[in-house]
Amino acid sequence: MKCLKEIGEVLKESREQNGVSIEEAAEDLNYKVSQLEAIESGNYKTFKDIFLLKCMITDYAKYLGLNSEQIIDAFNMYLNLLLRYL
């Protein structure tokens, strides 16, 4: 996984495979549907705090039964690449 969009696609595919609606996931995690939609679409600019985004991705991955460490490793690699070009 090289970009946030790919991370979001993994999360979305897992959610759909688990038969969970985005509304249900948002309610269970106490997040807004728009926040999960932004994560799934790879829209990091929606988030003012990159650390909050990282926490949300971790929570979402755990909720979906994914390896959250692997997802966050991919996110950290993406973030490092992003910061190089800013």
N, C-alpha and C positions, 0 to 999 in steps of 0.2 A: 504494500500500500504506500503510495507516494504522495497522495494529496488528501485533503479533508473530504473531498467529494467521494473518493473511493472508500474512506472510512465510513462515511454516511451511508453509502450503498450497502456495505456489509451489515450495518446496523438495521437498515430498512429491510433487507432481504431476510435477516434473522427474525425480525418482528413479524413479517408476513408469514414466514414458515411456521412460526409459533401460533399463528392465528390470532394475533393481538392487534386490535385497531390502534391507530396512533392516539386516538382520544382516550382509550383505556390505559395505554402506557403513560400518557401524560397525567392522568388522574392517579394512577398507582404511584408514580414517582413524584407527584406534587409539582409538576412542571407545566408550563403552558404548551398547548399543542403547537403554537407557532415556534417555540424554542426547539422542539423535537423535529419539526419540519425543516428548520434552518440547519440543524445538525445533519439530518438525512440528506439534504441537498448540498451540503458542503459550504454553506454560507456563513463563514466565520465572522464576516463584517457585522452581522447582526448583534454580536456579543461585544460589549464594551470591555469586559474583563476576560482575558484569555485563560486565567486560572479557573474562573467559574465555568468556562466552556470545558476545560479539561476535567473538572469534577463531574460535570453533567455527562460527558462522554463515558467516564468511568462508571457512574451510576447506571447509565443506560445499558452499557455492555454487560454489567453484572446482572441487571434485571433480565436481560435476554439470555442469560446463561452462557455468554461468550467469555473468552479468556481476556479479562480486562487489562491485564498486564501487557499482553501482545498488542491490543488496540492502542493503549497509551504509549507504548514504544513507537508504534507507527505515527501516532500524533506528535510525539516529541521529535522524531526525525523530520516530519513535515514542518514543525515549528522552527526547527533549526535552519532548514532550507529557506523558509520564509524570512527569517530574521537576517539572513545573509544578504538578501536583496532589498532590504528596507534602508 
